[in-house]
């Protein structure tokens, strides 16, 4: 995540990067809220295409669309 932020988004603020990593960690460790589950998908070793396919599937599943 740090590499993506620094290289892909050109973020150089260490506080911003650490805060974002902590925020992401919270979601990964606390996948539930009083209102229900939080859907997560670890994209660490995924390609852009794999992530896009998953997001497409996730949206279609949630709103029950068909291709």
C-alpha positions as CSV (number, residue, x, y, z in Angstrom):
1,X,0.0,0.0,0.0
2,X,2.8,2.4,0.9
3,X,4.5,1.7,-2.5
4,X,1.3,2.3,-4.4
5,X,0.7,5.6,-2.5
6,X,4.2,6.8,-3.0
7,X,4.9,5.6,-6.6
8,X,1.4,5.6,-8.1
9,X,-0.1,8.6,-6.4
10,X,3.0,10.5,-5.6
11,X,2.1,10.9,-2.0
12,X,5.1,11.9,0.1
13,X,3.6,12.9,3.4
14,X,4.6,10.2,5.9
15,X,1.8,11.1,8.3
16,X,-0.8,10.7,5.5
17,X,0.7,7.4,4.4
18,X,0.8,6.0,8.0
19,X,-2.7,7.1,8.7
20,X,-4.0,5.5,5.5
21,X,-2.2,2.2,6.3
22,X,-3.7,2.3,9.9
23,X,-7.1,3.0,8.4
24,X,-6.8,0.1,6.0
25,X,-5.6,-2.2,8.8
26,X,-8.7,-1.3,10.9
27,X,-11.0,-2.4,8.1
28,X,-9.1,-5.6,7.6
29,X,-9.2,-6.4,11.3
30,X,-12.8,-5.1,12.1
31,X,-14.9,-6.3,9.2
32,X,-18.1,-5.7,11.0
33,X,-20.1,-2.7,12.2
34,X,-23.3,-2.5,14.2
35,X,-25.1,-2.0,10.9
36,X,-23.5,-5.1,9.3
37,X,-20.4,-6.5,7.7
38,X,-17.9,-4.5,5.7
39,X,-16.9,-6.2,2.5
40,X,-13.1,-6.3,2.0
41,X,-10.9,-7.5,-0.9
42,X,-7.2,-7.7,-0.5
43,X,-5.7,-6.2,-3.7
44,X,-2.1,-6.5,-2.6
45,X,-1.1,-9.0,-5.3
46,X,-3.9,-8.3,-7.7
47,X,-3.6,-6.8,-11.1
48,X,-5.8,-3.8,-12.1
49,X,-7.9,-6.1,-14.3
50,X,-8.4,-8.5,-11.4
51,X,-9.5,-5.7,-9.1
52,X,-11.8,-4.3,-11.8
53,X,-13.4,-7.7,-12.4
54,X,-14.0,-8.1,-8.7
55,X,-15.5,-4.6,-8.3
56,X,-17.8,-5.3,-11.3
57,X,-18.9,-8.6,-9.8
58,X,-19.4,-7.0,-6.3
59,X,-21.6,-4.2,-7.6
60,X,-23.7,-6.5,-9.8
61,X,-24.1,-8.9,-6.8
62,X,-25.2,-6.1,-4.5
63,X,-27.7,-4.5,-6.9
64,X,-28.6,-7.8,-8.6
65,X,-27.9,-6.6,-12.1
66,X,-27.3,-9.0,-14.9
67,X,-24.9,-8.7,-17.8
